[in-house]
Amino acid sequence: MRLTVVILFCLALILIRPGTSAAADAFVGVVKTLEEGAFITRNGETIAVGTGMDIQRADVVKTDRNGCLGLIFSDDTRISMGPNTQLAVNDYLFEPVEKKLLFVLRLIRGTVSFLSGQIAKLSPESVQLVTPAATIGVRGTHVLIKVD
């Protein structure tokens, strides 16, 4: 009986340990569609992308010369990436009840179609698309960007 109580207590500690919520907070979106090759660099590790895979804050998403990728973020923003594209999720925060909204993407190279979601509707000044030559503030709903 005493051993059972100790085991249950240890399991409870494991389940409520600090850091569990940090992993859940890192989720910002999901890979909806994938054609050919795409990769994510996360925490210095390169991972092959699959449909349904989570996108996290600070991920760098890349497509190869034949790759195309569709992403949906938790605020309903939709991004399509063409071949040879590299995009970094610099920052993302979607907590509308607390009025904490931020979406910063950095397009390193390639072609991206951006269809804005709730963050752009609730707080347009909180959305930025950063390119090597300029920072674009999103005030509309659909933007197409190409960086050579």
Secondary structure, 3 states (H helix, E strand, C coil): CHHHHHHHHHHHHHHCCCCHHHHHHHEEEEEEEEECCEEEEECCEEEECCCCCEEECCCEEEECCCCEEEEEECCCCEEEECCCCEEEEEEEEEEHHHCEEEEEEEEEEEEEEEECCHHHHHCHHHEEEECCCCEEECCCCEEEEEEC
